[in-house]
Amino acid sequence: MLQNTKGIVLRAVKYGETSLICTIFTGYFGVQSYIIQGIRNSRSKGSRAGLFQPATLLDLVVYNKPQTNLQRIKEFQPAYIYNNLQEEIVKNSIALFSVELLLRLLPEQAPMPELFDFSFAYFEELDKLPVSEVANFPLYFIINCGRFLGYDIKGHFDTDTPHLNLHEGGFTHNPPALSPYVSEEDARAFEQVLQAADTTALKYIDMNAAMRYRLLDWHMEFLQQHTQHLGNIKSLAVLQAILH
């Protein structure tokens, strides 16, 4: 069966002398693995293989055979051409962190159209906005990935529930009995990201780098309690080194 779908490249691994095996989050089929034969051939245009860098947004025509682990692509072209995301170090580090999250969190061959549409728009906005406005993108992305996957934060920050409690999975009246502890200032900032309607609201949330790191670590630990697939996100260390 042939199907038109958009896709977000998550990973590409060299296969043989000239081919690639790519993991792509598709809008129609969810995460799928595809073999693209001959794309690294010296006689082929180098830019074609370049379309399978992580976070690339594609328009695809794909073959789909149920119960087949490795699918094939009939046609592909850019769905959106990045202006600077793949060259600008801060944006690229955020994109690689976000792609690694999707790789770890998403099951294969499970359609998730709402999360796909959110992620596709997220990478477009990350590219379009100035670097000065993207520092809160990683926390926004991990929170919303959790939401779409059913790992939502309970309650809201207010005077009666000012404590962010990892073991309760949300805001509570009493402080957590066990670490990690989150300050009231951090919990208030976290609530603002939770309530952000879209990426344009993120630039108005006042957080310094240390707060972002603490809250990212908190939410990573929250997700690790719910899924065994997350593990350690290798790109997080790079992100923390360059994001201020």
N, C-alpha and C positions, 0 to 999 in steps of 0.2 A: 504493500500500500504506500502511495506517495502522499506526503502531507507538507503543506506550507506552514512554517512556524518561525517565530523569532527565537534567538538563542543568546545566551551569555556564556562565553568561553570561561571555564573554570580551570582547566589544566590541559597541557599538550605534552605528550611524551614521544620522543623519537622511536620509530619502529622500523627495523631493517635499515636498508641503505637510503631509502627515499620517502618513507611514509611517516605518518603521525597517527597516534591514537589520542583522541581528544575527549575530554569530559565536558559536556555542554549542558547547562541548565536551559531547557527549552520551555516555551510557553505552553506547548500542547502536550508533551509527554513527560515533563519533569526532567530529572537528571538522566542523561543518556550518554553512553560511550560510543564513539564513532571512529572508524578507521578511514583515513584519507590517504589513498595510495598515490605514490608518485609526486606528491606535492613538493618534496625536497629535492627533486631531480634537478641537476645543474642546468638542464635545458629549460626548466620552468621558470616563470617569473618569480623572483625572490619575494615580492610583495604578497603573493598568494599565501605562502606559509606564514607570513607576518600577520595575517588576519586571524591567526589562532593563538595570539598572545592572551594571557589571562585578562579578563574583564572586557574583551572585545565584544561588541554588540553586532549580531549578524541577522540577516534574513536568510532562511534556509529552505531548501526543498529536500526532504529526507525520505528514505525508505524506512518503513517500520515493520518488523516481523515480530509478533508477540513471542515471548520466551526466548528471544535472541539477545545475548549479552552485548554483542558488538554489532552496531548498526552501520549503515552507509549513508553518505550524503550525495545527492545528485547535483545540487547547485548551491552556491553560497555567494553572498556579497555583503558589504557593510550595511547595517541598518542605521548606523549613526557613526560618523567619522569624528573621532576625538580631536579637539583643538590642541590640548596640551596635557591631558591626563597621563599619558604614557611617557612623557618627557619630564614633567614637573615632579620633583622628588617627593614633596609632601602629598600631593594628590595621588601619585602612583603608590605610595606606601599605604594610604588609606584604602585605595582600590584593592591592593593585594591582600590586606587584612580582611576586607569584606568578602573577597572571593574565597579565601581560606575558610572563613566562617561558613559560607554556603557549602563548600566541599565537605566539611566535617559534619554539619548539621542535617543536610538533606539526604533522605533515602533515595536510592536509585529507582527510576521508572515509576515514580509516584507524582502525578500531575498536581501542581500547586499554582494555579493561574494567578491568584491574588498576590502571593509572595513574588512570583515572577514579575508581574506588572510593577509592583513596588520597587523591586531591585533594578529593573530596567530603567525606570525613571530616576532612581537614586544615582546611578552611574552617569546618566546624562547631566543631572544637576551638579554633580561633583566636578564634571568637566567644565561646565559653563560658569560657575561662580568663581570669584577671585579667591586666591589662597587664604586671604585674611578672614574669609567667612566659612571655612570648612573644618575648623578644629573640632567642632562638636559632632561631625558626621559619624565617626566610628561608634560612639555611644548611642546615637540615634538609630544606627543600623542594627546593632546587636539587640537593642530593646525591641525593635519592631520585628526582627527575625523571630525572637522568642514569642512575640504575640501571635504571629501567623502560624507558628508551630504548636500553639497551645500552652506556652509557658509564660503566662501573663503575670504581671505584678499586681497583687491585691491591694485595694484601698487607695488612699490618697494622703498626701502630706497635709496636715493642718495642726492646730494647737492641741487637739485631742489625740492625734496619731502622728507624732513627730519623729518616730523611730523607724528606720529601715531595717527590717529584721530578715536576715537570710533564711533562717530555718522556718519562719512562718511564710516566707515568700511574699512579703509586702510590708506596708506601714502598720505599726502597732502602737497601742497606748503605752505599754511598758517597754523599757529598753531590752534588747536581746540578752538572754542569759549567757550565750556563748559568742565568741568572736566569729567573724569580723564585726567590729563596731563601726558604725557610720555616724559622723557628726551631724548635728541638726542642720548646719550650713550645707553640707554635702547632700543630705536628704532633700532639702528644699530645692537645690539645683537639679537633682535627679527627677523630682516631680515636674519641673519645667520641661525637661526633655520628654518625659512621658506624655505631657500634654501638648507637645508641639504638633500642630496640624500637618505641617510639611517642612521641607528643608529650609524654606525661606525664613522660618521663625527661629532657626538655630543661632543666627548671628546676634540675636538679642539676649541670649542666655549667657550671663557673665560667669565664666568658670576659668580658673587658671589651670596650667598643665597638671599640677599635682592632684587637683580635684578630679580631673578627667581620668588620670591613671587609677586613682583609688576606686572610682565608680566603675570603670571598665573591669578592673580586677574583681570587684564585688559581683558584677553581673555575670562575668565569666564563671565564677564559683557557683552562682545561682544556677546557671545552665548545666554545669557539671553535675549538680545534684539530680538533675532531671534526665540527662542523657549520658550514656557511656561513650558516645561517639566523639565528643568534643575534644577531649585530651588537651594537650598544650598547643596553643596557637603560636607557631614559630615566628610569624610576621609581627606579633605584638611587640617584641623587643625592639625591632627596627622602628615601628611606629612610635613607641615611647621615646626613642632616641632623637627623632627629628621633629616631633609635633610639640609645639609650644603654645 
